[in-house]
Amino acid sequence: MKAIVDEDTCTGCGLCAETCPEVFEMEDDVAKVLGDTVPADAEESCQEAAEGCPVEAISIED
């Protein structure tokens, strides 16, 4: 599983980093993905972060 943040769409609310800090971090008011793949134990919270993004800036690939 891989998470992708559309940095042009991201508003920097920080919800993803709060929901899934194992995968997302905030850098200069834009969300960034940590690493190339989502750790297996963080897949559920990563999906929750993507679904909770208010501007739908996060996509998930299998």
C-alpha positions in Angstrom: 0.0 0.0 0.0 1.2 3.5 -0.9 -0.1 6.9 0.2 0.2 9.9 -2.1 -0.4 13.6 -1.1 -1.3 16.1 -3.8 0.7 19.0 -2.5 -1.1 21.5 -4.7 -4.4 20.5 -3.1 -3.3 20.1 0.5 -4.4 23.0 2.7 -2.1 22.0 5.6 -4.8 21.2 8.2 -2.7 18.5 9.7 -5.5 16.0 10.2 -3.5 13.2 8.4 -0.5 13.7 10.6 -2.6 13.6 13.7 -4.5 10.5 12.5 -1.6 8.6 11.1 1.8 10.0 12.2 3.5 6.7 11.1 2.9 7.7 7.5 2.3 11.5 7.4 4.2 14.6 8.6 3.7 18.3 8.2 6.5 20.2 6.4 6.1 23.9 5.6 2.3 23.7 6.1 2.0 20.8 3.6 1.5 17.1 4.3 4.4 14.8 3.3 4.4 11.0 3.2 7.2 9.3 5.2 8.7 6.4 3.2 7.7 4.6 0.1 5.2 2.2 1.5 2.7 2.3 4.4 3.6 -0.1 7.2 1.2 -3.0 7.6 0.2 -1.9 11.1 -0.6 1.6 9.9 -2.8 0.7 6.9 -6.1 1.2 8.7 -5.2 4.6 10.2 -3.7 5.7 6.8 -7.0 4.9 5.1 -8.8 6.8 7.8 -6.6 9.8 7.3 -7.2 9.7 3.5 -11.0 9.5 4.0 -10.9 12.3 6.6 -8.9 14.7 4.4 -11.3 17.7 3.9 -9.9 18.5 0.4 -9.3 14.9 -0.7 -5.6 15.5 -1.2 -4.6 12.0 -0.2 -4.9 9.0 -2.5 -4.1 5.4 -1.7 -2.7 2.8 -4.1 -2.5 -0.9 -3.5 
